[in-house]
Structure formats: C-alpha cells, structure tokens
Amino acid sequence: MRRTMKVLAMLSTLGLLAACASTVPGGAGQNAALATRNQATGGLGPTAATGPGQTSGPGQTSTQASGNDQTAAVGDGSQADAAGPAQAASGDPIKIGAIFPVGSGFGQVLDANGLIGISEKYIAKINAEGGINGRPVQLVWYDDGFDPTKGVELVRKLVEQDQVLALVNPITTFTIENAAQYLADNGVTTIAPDGYQAISYQSPWIYPVTNFFDRQGYRIGKYLSCDLGIKRVGVWSIGTYDGSRRGGDAIVKGVQECGGTVTDREDVSMWEANFTPFILRMRGSNPDVIASSMHPLGDALMVTTAQAQNYKPPKGMMFLSATAGFSAIAEGFGDYGNGFYAVSEFDGASVSADNQKFQEFASWARDNGFNPLDRFPQQMWAGLEIFRTAATSAGANLDRASFKAALDALPAFDFGFACQPIQFGAGPHDPNPCLRVVQWDASDKVWNTVVPFAPAPKP
C-alpha cells in the first residue's frame, strides 16, 4: 500500500517527470550522451569524482543509499556462528557490482532502495552460510541517478578501481546499453539486466532472464487479433526508447498478420509534460483496444490521463510484462483497469502454489519485507542465485574468465519464475522465450492467467 500511494501521488502531480527530465535520455541535456552510445568506448571518459565511500563493518549491511559511492560488506562469520555449524567465510571478498538509480524519480517508483536491500540480505544469507567456496561476498554499488553519462563512468569505476567480478543489475537500461562494449572489452559479465534494449540479447557478455520487447509485442498483437478477434487496435510506444519502439513495431506486425488494423500509432516521449493530446488522438481513431509497448511509468501516465479524459477503449488495454510485474502500478489503475490484459514471462500467485523454488523465494521475500510478486525483486533474486551458482561452480581459481566459463556451462537452471529452466551457453543469450497472457482482477488485485505459459516466437 505504501508503494501504491507513493506512485499515485507522483502521477497526480507529475512531479516525477520534472525530477527526471533533466537527467534521463529524452530530457534536457542528454542528446550528447545518447549520440555516444554506439562508440566503442561506450561514452566513457575519466572517472568522475564521487566523494568518499561508505563501507560497513563485518556482519553489517550498508546504510541507506544517500551518496554516490556505497559498499556493502556483509559477514565475517559472526552471523554464521549464530546460525549453526557453517564455517566462517574468510579471505579476499568476491565483489558483486551494481548500479541503481537511487537519486532519481525512477529510483523512487521502482524502489531502488528495496532492490539494494534484497541484495544485502541475500548476500548476508550467503555469508552466514560460509560464503562462496569459503570466501565472503561483497556488494559494491553506485547511484547513477538514471543518467547514462554518469552511469558509464561509474561502471568503469566498478571494473577498474573496485575490481568487481561481475555486475548483477536489473534496472539501469541506458547505463548498461552505453557500457556494454566497454564491459565486453574488459571481460566483465552482466547478469539479469532489465533487458529492455536489444544489446542485452546480442552481447555474449550479458545474461538476461527476461525476454525482449519484440517477442512480447508480437505475442500481444497475435493474441488480440488472432485469438480474441479484435481488429481495431491502437498502439503506444516510446519513440526514443529502442526496446519500446521495437515492441510497438512487433505489436503492429502481429495485428496485421491476423487481419487487424492499427487505427493509430503513437510514438511518444517518456518525458511529455502532457499526455492529453495523445489520448485525444487515440480516442478519435476509435480503436477497440489500446496495446502499449511502454515502460510501467509510461503506462501509468497513459492510464491516468485517459481516466482524466473519461476515456476507456471498449475492450480495454494490454501491456508488456514490465507493467504486469509491478503491482503498485496495476493497483493504481483501480476499477478502471479491471479486465486489462498483459503478457508475463514470470510466474505469479495464481500459478505458483506447487512451485517449490518460487515458494522458497516467496517465503524469504516476505520474511524480509519484500513483495514476492513484483518483477524486479524476482529478477534481482534470480540474478543473485545465478551469480552464486556460477561462482561456486568456478571453484578456487575464480576470476572473470573462469566465472564467464562457468556461466556458459551452467546446466539448466530453475530459479522458480520462468516456464522452463534457464540455460545460457556461449551466447548471445535469449534463454527465456516463454510468455503467458494474464488479465487484471481489480477486486482481488491479481493478474490471473488466461493463456498458460508457452514459447512465443519472435516477429
């Protein structure tokens, strides 16, 4: 409820847009940063000064993020001694790197501090159980403010100064995209990125657990026009956002292949101060349903604006998995959103009763104050599970090369959310092709499965 009210308050004032517009692609001052994204260096310049680091003591977690430089060093065996016979972790720490957009509006809406908390508590659990092959694990993270220029500088700091083994990073779309070539050149892997950019499925150094927007968009278009027989569809996407735009194109292709018509295609900016003109044009084109290939915040702004204009397409709206996987956004739709559709590549309450791995995570998440049904906690936990498994498999001679080899050699890995175990291989990696179709029940506040998990083709 706390997060739901926070999201709604932000949307009602549009204060989030003002907070983000000056520091994110599409906002003022970021065109130069975007122009460098295809350079071999990833736009990296000299490492920026970020102020003094804050390092916690043994057996402690870091303080709440308030600066740019944070290190969480957890466990020296004191927790393990209290828990039982596990041998105390010792030796040089194994460092996990991460970038979180704490100092931005996105950090508030996507609960970046909560993801940091998940990481810290998970690492505390590892160290309490003796670490990885007897060595303690350490989280080193920085706040990029959702600014890719700053973000890639901080990635360089993680790689060169902090000497992290790998990154586990769910919610820094543009930073990971801009730094992808630099990370590959330096032999550093990234696990469980948000996957909203094509590079996550093209680089053998990136290990996503989600699937790309084009696969999701194509499934949406096919479902609406082939399965439901809906022939008039309006399509939304974010024109400056590669993943979103490709998802929108895939919706159009799926609709047209099934004999449908796209009545209006709106490529909007994420940072529009006013979505009303787009809603009015969409209403004028008279679609039966609006299919969206936007980010959860974009969907929330679209729905809020449509409600204010007293407009609802006759057969509702349909969204990508990111919106379906963020309960605070869906709950914010209220009764207006009842019956809305989405696709999802992850599990949920309605299909998880017999999933032992998911129940293990759900119990741990609830015990630690996290919502197990939200996509980003699931994604963060999955990434950390994969990191732990691969680092353990790499053995005593763990370094970046042996870690990547262990990732590539992992047998099918069941982290409890996808419809099938994940297996990477040498890459590039696209290990989770499955999607299910879900429908929002506003009274029970849950996405119910209407089409079970099945592999979904790319357009």
C-alpha positions as CSV (number, residue, x, y, z in Angstrom):
1,M,0.0,0.0,0.0
2,R,2.8,2.4,0.8
3,R,4.3,2.0,-2.7
4,T,0.9,2.2,-4.4
5,M,0.1,5.5,-2.7
6,K,3.6,6.8,-3.5
7,V,3.2,6.0,-7.2
8,L,-0.3,7.6,-7.3
9,A,0.9,10.7,-5.6
10,M,3.7,11.1,-8.0
11,L,1.5,10.6,-11.0
12,S,-1.2,13.0,-9.8
13,T,1.4,15.8,-9.5
14,L,3.6,14.8,-12.4
15,G,6.4,15.8,-10.2
16,L,8.4,12.7,-11.2
17,L,8.6,14.0,-14.8
18,A,10.1,17.2,-13.6
19,A,12.6,15.4,-11.4
20,C,13.7,13.0,-14.2
21,A,13.6,15.2,-17.3
22,S,17.0,16.8,-16.8
23,T,18.9,13.6,-16.1
24,V,17.5,10.9,-18.4
25,P,17.6,10.2,-22.1
26,G,14.8,12.3,-23.7
27,G,15.3,15.0,-21.1
28,A,17.2,18.2,-21.4
29,G,20.9,18.0,-21.8
30,Q,21.1,14.3,-22.7
31,N,21.3,14.4,-26.5
32,A,25.1,14.4,-26.5
33,A,25.1,11.3,-24.2
34,L,22.8,9.4,-26.5
35,A,24.9,10.3,-29.5
36,T,27.9,8.5,-28.0
37,R,26.1,5.2,-27.2
38,N,27.4,3.3,-30.2
39,Q,31.1,4.4,-29.7
40,A,33.4,1.6,-28.9
41,T,34.2,3.2,-25.5
42,G,30.6,3.3,-24.5
43,G,31.0,7.1,-24.0
44,L,33.4,6.5,-21.1
45,G,35.6,9.4,-20.0
46,P,37.7,10.0,-17.0
47,T,36.3,8.5,-13.8
48,A,34.1,11.1,-12.1
49,A,34.8,12.1,-8.5
50,T,32.0,10.7,-6.4
51,G,33.0,11.6,-2.9
52,P,34.1,9.4,0.0
53,G,33.0,5.8,0.1
54,Q,30.9,4.4,2.9
55,T,32.0,0.9,3.9
56,S,30.1,-1.0,6.6
57,G,31.8,-3.2,9.1
58,P,31.9,-7.0,9.4
59,G,28.5,-8.6,9.7
60,Q,26.7,-5.3,8.9
61,T,24.8,-4.1,5.9
62,S,25.3,-0.7,4.3
63,T,23.4,2.4,5.4
64,Q,20.5,3.6,3.2
65,A,21.9,5.0,-0.1
66,S,22.3,8.7,0.2
67,G,25.6,9.3,-1.7
68,N,27.1,8.2,-4.9
69,D,29.5,5.6,-3.5
70,Q,28.2,2.7,-1.4
71,T,29.8,-0.6,-0.4
72,A,28.0,-3.3,1.5
73,A,30.5,-5.7,3.1
74,V,28.5,-8.3,4.9
75,G,29.5,-11.2,7.1
76,D,32.8,-12.2,8.8
77,G,31.4,-15.4,10.2
78,S,29.6,-13.8,13.2
79,Q,26.2,-14.5,11.6
80,A,27.2,-18.0,10.5
81,D,28.4,-18.8,14.0
82,A,25.0,-17.7,15.4
83,A,23.1,-19.7,12.7
84,G,24.9,-23.0,13.2
85,P,27.8,-25.1,12.0
86,A,28.6,-23.2,8.8
87,Q,32.3,-22.3,8.6
88,A,33.1,-18.6,8.7
89,A,33.9,-17.1,5.3
90,S,37.4,-15.7,5.1
91,G,39.9,-14.4,2.6
92,D,39.6,-11.8,-0.1
93,P,35.9,-10.9,-0.8
94,I,34.2,-11.8,-4.0
95,K,32.8,-8.5,-5.3
96,I,29.4,-8.0,-7.0
97,G,29.0,-4.7,-8.7
98,A,25.7,-2.9,-9.3
99,I,24.3,0.4,-10.5
100,F,21.0,1.7,-9.0
101,P,19.1,4.9,-9.9
102,V,18.5,5.9,-6.3
103,G,18.8,9.6,-6.8
104,S,16.1,9.9,-9.5
105,G,12.3,9.7,-9.7
106,F,12.7,6.3,-11.3
107,G,14.6,5.1,-8.2
108,Q,11.6,6.1,-6.1
109,V,8.9,4.5,-8.3
110,L,10.9,1.3,-9.0
111,D,12.1,1.1,-5.3
112,A,15.8,1.0,-6.0
113,N,16.5,1.0,-2.2
114,G,14.3,-2.1,-1.9
115,L,16.5,-3.9,-4.5
116,I,19.6,-2.8,-2.7
117,G,18.0,-4.3,0.5
118,I,17.3,-7.5,-1.3
119,S,20.9,-7.7,-2.5
120,E,22.3,-7.0,1.0
121,K,20.0,-9.5,2.7
122,Y,20.8,-12.2,0.2
123,I,24.5,-11.6,0.5
124,A,24.2,-11.7,4.3
125,K,22.5,-15.1,3.9
126,I,25.3,-16.4,1.7
127,N,28.0,-15.2,4.1
128,A,26.1,-16.7,7.1
129,E,26.3,-20.0,5.3
130,G,30.0,-19.8,4.8
131,G,30.3,-17.6,1.7
132,I,31.2,-18.9,-1.8
133,N,33.8,-21.6,-1.6
134,G,34.7,-20.2,1.8
135,R,35.2,-16.6,0.7
136,P,32.9,-13.7,1.8
137,V,30.8,-11.9,-0.8
138,Q,30.7,-8.1,-1.0
139,L,28.3,-5.8,-2.8
140,V,29.7,-2.6,-4.3
141,W,27.1,-0.3,-5.8
142,Y,26.8,3.3,-7.1
143,D,23.9,5.6,-7.8
144,D,23.8,6.8,-11.4
145,G,20.6,8.9,-11.0
146,F,19.4,7.2,-14.2
147,D,21.9,9.3,-16.1
148,P,23.8,7.2,-18.6
149,T,26.8,9.6,-18.9
150,K,27.4,9.3,-15.1
151,G,26.4,5.6,-15.2
152,V,29.1,4.5,-17.6
153,E,31.7,6.4,-15.6
154,L,30.6,4.5,-12.5
155,V,30.7,1.2,-14.4
156,R,34.3,2.0,-15.2
157,K,35.0,2.6,-11.6
158,L,33.5,-0.7,-10.6
159,V,35.6,-2.5,-13.2
160,E,38.9,-0.8,-12.8
161,Q,39.0,0.5,-9.2
162,D,36.8,-1.8,-7.3
163,Q,37.7,-4.9,-9.4
164,V,34.2,-6.5,-9.2
165,L,33.8,-10.0,-10.6
166,A,30.6,-9.2,-12.4
167,L,27.5,-6.9,-12.4
168,V,24.0,-8.0,-11.2
169,N,21.8,-5.2,-12.5
170,P,18.1,-5.2,-13.1
171,I,17.0,-1.5,-13.6
172,T,19.7,0.6,-15.4
173,T,18.6,0.3,-19.1
174,F,20.7,3.1,-20.6
175,T,23.8,2.7,-18.4
176,I,24.1,-1.0,-19.4
177,E,23.4,-0.2,-23.0
178,N,26.1,2.5,-23.2
179,A,28.6,0.5,-21.2
180,A,28.1,-2.9,-23.0
181,Q,31.1,-2.7,-25.3
182,Y,33.4,-1.5,-22.5
183,L,32.3,-4.4,-20.3
184,A,32.9,-6.9,-23.1
185,D,36.3,-5.4,-23.8
186,N,37.2,-5.8,-20.1
187,G,35.8,-9.3,-19.8
188,V,33.1,-8.4,-17.3
189,T,29.7,-10.1,-17.4
190,T,26.3,-8.6,-16.5
191,I,23.6,-10.8,-15.1
192,A,19.8,-10.2,-15.1
193,P,19.7,-6.7,-16.7
194,D,16.2,-5.3,-17.3
195,G,16.5,-6.5,-20.9
196,Y,14.7,-3.6,-22.5
197,Q,17.4,-3.0,-25.0
198,A,18.5,-5.2,-27.9
199,I,22.1,-5.2,-26.8
200,S,21.1,-7.5,-23.8
201,Y,20.3,-10.2,-26.4
202,Q,23.2,-9.5,-28.7
203,S,26.3,-9.4,-26.4
204,P,27.7,-12.8,-25.2
205,W,28.7,-10.9,-22.0
206,I,25.1,-10.2,-21.0
207,Y,22.9,-12.8,-19.3
208,P,19.2,-11.7,-19.3
209,V,16.5,-13.7,-17.6
210,T,13.6,-11.8,-19.2
211,N,12.7,-11.6,-22.8
212,F,12.9,-8.7,-25.3
213,F,10.0,-6.4,-26.1
214,D,9.8,-7.5,-29.7
215,R,8.8,-11.1,-28.6
216,Q,6.3,-9.7,-26.1
217,G,4.8,-7.2,-28.6
218,Y,4.4,-9.8,-31.3
219,R,2.5,-12.1,-28.8
220,I,0.3,-9.1,-27.8
221,G,-0.6,-8.4,-31.4
222,K,-1.3,-12.1,-32.2
223,Y,-3.4,-12.5,-29.1
224,L,-5.6,-9.5,-29.7
225,S,-6.3,-10.1,-33.4
226,C,-5.9,-13.8,-33.8
227,D,-7.1,-15.2,-30.5
228,L,-9.7,-12.6,-29.5
229,G,-10.6,-11.5,-33.0
230,I,-10.1,-7.8,-32.2
231,K,-9.5,-6.0,-35.5
232,R,-9.1,-2.3,-34.5
233,V,-6.0,-1.7,-32.3
234,G,-4.3,1.5,-31.2
235,V,-0.6,1.1,-30.4
236,W,1.6,3.2,-28.0
237,S,5.4,3.1,-27.7
238,I,8.2,5.4,-26.6
239,G,9.8,6.6,-29.8
240,T,13.2,7.4,-28.3
241,Y,13.4,4.1,-26.5
242,D,14.8,1.3,-28.7
243,G,13.2,-1.6,-26.9
244,S,9.8,0.1,-26.6
245,R,9.8,1.2,-30.3
246,R,10.6,-2.3,-31.4
247,G,7.9,-3.7,-29.2
248,G,5.4,-1.4,-30.8
249,D,6.5,-2.4,-34.3
250,A,6.0,-6.1,-33.3
251,I,2.5,-5.4,-32.0
252,V,1.7,-3.8,-35.4
253,K,3.1,-6.8,-37.2
254,G,1.1,-9.3,-35.1
255,V,-2.1,-7.4,-35.5
256,Q,-1.7,-7.0,-39.3
257,E,-0.8,-10.7,-39.8
258,C,-4.1,-11.6,-38.2
259,G,-6.1,-9.3,-40.4
260,G,-6.4,-6.4,-37.9
261,T,-5.9,-2.7,-38.5
262,V,-3.8,-0.3,-36.4
263,T,-6.0,2.7,-36.1
264,D,-3.4,5.0,-34.5
265,R,0.3,4.5,-33.7
266,E,1.7,6.9,-31.1
267,D,5.4,7.1,-30.6
268,V,5.6,9.4,-27.6
269,S,8.3,10.8,-25.4
270,M,8.6,9.4,-21.9
271,W,9.0,13.0,-20.7
272,E,5.9,14.6,-22.2
273,A,4.5,17.1,-19.7
274,N,1.0,16.4,-21.0
275,F,-0.3,13.1,-22.5
276,T,-3.7,14.6,-23.2
277,P,-3.1,15.3,-26.9
278,F,-2.1,11.7,-27.5
279,I,-5.1,10.4,-25.7
280,L,-7.4,12.7,-27.7
281,R,-5.9,11.5,-31.0
282,M,-6.2,7.9,-29.8
283,R,-9.9,8.3,-28.9
284,G,-10.5,10.0,-32.2
285,S,-9.2,6.9,-34.1
286,N,-11.7,4.8,-32.2
287,P,-9.7,1.6,-31.5
288,D,-11.4,-1.4,-29.7
289,V,-8.3,-1.8,-27.6
290,I,-5.0,0.1,-26.9
291,A,-1.9,-2.1,-26.9
292,S,1.1,-0.5,-25.1
293,S,4.8,-1.1,-25.5
294,M,5.8,1.4,-22.9
295,H,7.6,1.3,-19.6
296,P,5.4,0.8,-16.4
297,L,5.6,4.6,-15.6
298,G,4.6,5.4,-19.2
299,D,1.6,3.1,-18.9
300,A,0.6,4.6,-15.6
301,L,0.8,8.1,-17.1
302,M,-1.3,7.0,-20.1
303,V,-3.9,5.4,-17.9
304,T,-4.1,8.4,-15.5
305,T,-4.6,10.7,-18.5
306,A,-7.2,8.5,-20.1
307,Q,-9.1,8.4,-16.8
308,A,-9.0,12.2,-16.5
309,Q,-10.4,12.4,-20.0
310,N,-13.1,9.9,-19.1
311,Y,-12.0,7.7,-21.9
312,K,-11.7,3.9,-22.0
313,P,-11.4,1.8,-25.1
314,P,-14.4,-0.6,-25.4
315,K,-12.2,-3.7,-24.8
316,G,-9.6,-2.1,-22.6
317,M,-5.8,-2.1,-22.8
318,M,-3.0,-4.6,-23.0
319,F,0.6,-4.2,-21.6
320,L,4.0,-5.7,-21.6
321,S,5.3,-7.8,-18.8
322,A,7.1,-4.9,-17.1
323,T,3.8,-3.3,-16.2
324,A,2.2,-6.7,-15.3
325,G,5.2,-7.3,-13.0
326,F,4.9,-4.1,-11.0
327,S,1.9,-4.4,-8.6
328,A,1.9,-0.8,-7.4
329,I,1.2,0.4,-11.0
330,A,-1.5,-2.2,-11.6
331,E,-3.2,-1.5,-8.3
332,G,-3.1,2.2,-9.1
333,F,-5.4,1.5,-12.1
334,G,-8.2,0.7,-9.6
335,D,-11.6,-0.4,-11.0
336,Y,-10.7,1.4,-14.3
337,G,-8.2,-1.3,-15.0
338,N,-10.4,-4.3,-14.3
339,G,-10.1,-6.7,-17.3
340,F,-7.0,-5.2,-18.8
341,Y,-4.6,-7.7,-20.4
342,A,-0.9,-8.2,-20.2
343,V,1.8,-10.7,-21.1
344,S,4.2,-12.0,-18.5
345,E,7.4,-14.1,-18.7
346,F,7.5,-14.7,-14.9
347,D,5.3,-16.6,-12.5
348,G,2.7,-15.2,-10.2
349,A,0.4,-16.1,-7.3
350,S,-2.2,-17.9,-9.4
351,V,0.2,-20.4,-10.8
352,S,2.8,-20.8,-8.1
353,A,1.2,-22.9,-5.4
354,D,3.1,-26.1,-6.4
355,N,6.3,-24.4,-7.5
356,Q,8.7,-25.2,-4.7
357,K,11.5,-22.9,-5.9
358,F,9.1,-20.0,-6.1
359,Q,7.7,-20.7,-2.7
360,E,11.2,-20.8,-1.3
361,F,11.8,-17.3,-2.7
362,A,8.3,-16.0,-1.7
363,S,8.9,-17.1,1.9
364,W,12.3,-15.5,2.1
365,A,11.0,-12.3,0.5
366,R,8.0,-11.9,2.8
367,D,10.2,-12.6,5.8
368,N,12.5,-9.8,4.7
369,G,9.7,-7.3,3.9
370,F,9.6,-7.6,0.0
371,N,6.7,-8.3,-2.3
372,P,7.5,-11.7,-4.0
373,L,5.0,-11.0,-6.8
374,D,6.9,-7.9,-8.1
375,R,9.0,-8.5,-11.2
376,F,12.1,-6.6,-10.1
377,P,12.6,-8.4,-6.7
378,Q,12.2,-11.7,-8.6
379,Q,14.7,-10.6,-11.2
380,M,17.2,-9.4,-8.6
381,W,16.9,-12.6,-6.6
382,A,17.3,-14.7,-9.8
383,G,20.4,-12.8,-10.8
384,L,22.0,-13.3,-7.4
385,E,21.1,-17.0,-7.5
386,I,22.7,-17.4,-10.9
387,F,25.8,-15.5,-9.6
388,R,26.1,-17.7,-6.6
389,T,25.7,-20.9,-8.6
390,A,28.3,-19.9,-11.3
391,A,30.8,-18.6,-8.8
392,T,30.6,-21.8,-6.8
393,S,31.0,-23.9,-9.9
394,A,34.1,-21.9,-11.0
395,G,35.9,-23.2,-7.8
396,A,39.0,-21.9,-6.1
397,N,40.6,-20.2,-9.2
398,L,37.7,-17.8,-9.6
399,D,38.3,-14.8,-11.9
400,R,36.3,-13.0,-14.6
401,A,37.3,-15.6,-17.3
402,S,36.5,-18.7,-15.2
403,F,33.3,-17.1,-14.0
404,K,32.1,-16.5,-17.6
405,A,33.0,-20.0,-18.5
406,A,31.0,-21.3,-15.5
407,L,28.0,-19.2,-16.6
408,D,28.2,-20.6,-20.1
409,A,28.5,-24.1,-18.8
410,L,25.6,-24.0,-16.2
411,P,23.2,-26.8,-16.6
412,A,19.5,-25.9,-16.9
413,F,18.9,-23.6,-14.0
414,D,15.5,-23.4,-12.3
415,F,15.1,-20.1,-10.4
416,G,11.4,-20.7,-9.9
417,F,9.7,-18.0,-12.1
418,A,10.0,-18.9,-15.8
419,C,8.1,-21.6,-17.5
420,Q,11.2,-23.6,-18.2
421,P,14.7,-23.8,-16.7
422,I,17.2,-21.2,-17.9
423,Q,20.3,-22.3,-19.7
424,F,22.7,-19.8,-21.3
425,G,25.5,-21.5,-23.3
426,A,28.2,-19.4,-25.0
427,G,25.7,-16.7,-26.2
428,P,24.4,-14.4,-27.3
429,H,21.7,-15.2,-24.7
430,D,17.9,-15.3,-25.0
431,P,17.1,-18.1,-22.6
432,N,13.5,-17.3,-21.6
433,P,11.2,-17.5,-24.7
434,C,8.0,-18.2,-22.7
435,L,5.1,-15.9,-22.2
436,R,1.6,-16.3,-20.7
437,V,-1.4,-13.9,-21.1
438,V,-2.8,-12.5,-17.9
439,Q,-5.9,-10.4,-17.0
440,W,-6.2,-7.9,-14.1
441,D,-8.8,-8.6,-11.4
442,A,-9.2,-5.3,-9.7
443,S,-11.2,-6.8,-6.8
444,D,-8.5,-9.4,-5.8
445,K,-5.6,-7.2,-7.1
446,V,-4.0,-10.1,-9.0
447,W,-3.2,-10.9,-12.6
448,N,-5.0,-14.2,-13.5
449,T,-3.7,-16.5,-16.2
450,V,-6.0,-16.7,-19.2
451,V,-3.4,-18.3,-21.6
452,P,-0.8,-20.6,-20.0
453,F,2.9,-20.3,-20.4
454,A,4.2,-21.3,-23.9
455,P,7.2,-20.4,-26.0
456,A,6.4,-17.3,-28.0
457,P,8.1,-16.7,-31.4
458,K,10.0,-13.5,-32.4
459,P,8.5,-11.4,-35.1
